């Protein structure tokens, strides 16, 4: 089994660990921009903080960047009670407190979208803006592959090496294949039964998505949803759903698959950074 405490560095992204709520959480920080509202990046499933390598420099010019592997994802430790969107939303606020982040722009693709929306429903003051997308918003809008995971049990994947499964998935679906060192980090992040345990987050969708829907109209945070036009897991209809229910939301579709931040990094960064600049309000960090 991979050592979760091991640090790694690829390009400008160098990881470290911090103890939050009793868990060792892996993160990477870039403080080259000493002014501006901090930008929080959360790992998409089933990848790691290195998923943001293609867009890292674009965000690093705007303000301090903190990229985090949420519990159970990437190389962070996991705990069963956190593996749901609502519970991860509560943890996200603890994470902001641990890093002493008063207010952030949150770039939260995939599973981070739901966690951030639950967090923003209770603590909108902590978010200057949110860049979401590639995360399911309603059960009837999930793509078939994601629905299968949501309706599965751990026993369905018992004995499957999640690491090799993720490598195959990324190589099959990514339109621009990440460099070998990044794919190796994805493999280690999902090694053994780690992918299966992380999938419990998605298995919580049937319970948590119906709970999120009535909260959406109350979330007073500017939200940009970026969807991949060819995403088989989370079709763009999920972005349209969020746009229809969130009071301050725009939903844009980018020519890409599920991994929009890697498939179309220039367009993803262009739209995300423009959104952040549009809603920026510098705070101490």
Secondary structure as UniProt FT lines:
FT   TURN            4..5
FT   STRAND          9..10
FT   TURN            11..12
FT   STRAND          13..20
FT   TURN            21..22
FT   STRAND          23..30
FT   STRAND          39..42
FT   TURN            45..46
FT   HELIX           49..52
FT   HELIX           53..60
FT   TURN            61..62
FT   STRAND          65..68
FT   TURN            71..72
FT   TURN            74..75
FT   HELIX           80..82
FT   HELIX           85..98
FT   TURN            99..100
FT   STRAND          104..107
FT   HELIX           111..122
FT   HELIX           124..126
FT   STRAND          127..132
FT   HELIX           139..141
FT   HELIX           144..150
FT   HELIX           154..157
FT   TURN            158..159
FT   HELIX           162..173
FT   HELIX           180..190
FT   TURN            191..193
FT   HELIX           194..198
FT   HELIX           200..203
FT   HELIX           205..216
FT   TURN            217..218
FT   STRAND          223..228
FT   TURN            229..230
FT   HELIX           237..245
FT   TURN            247..248
FT   STRAND          249..254
FT   HELIX           260..263
FT   HELIX           265..278
//
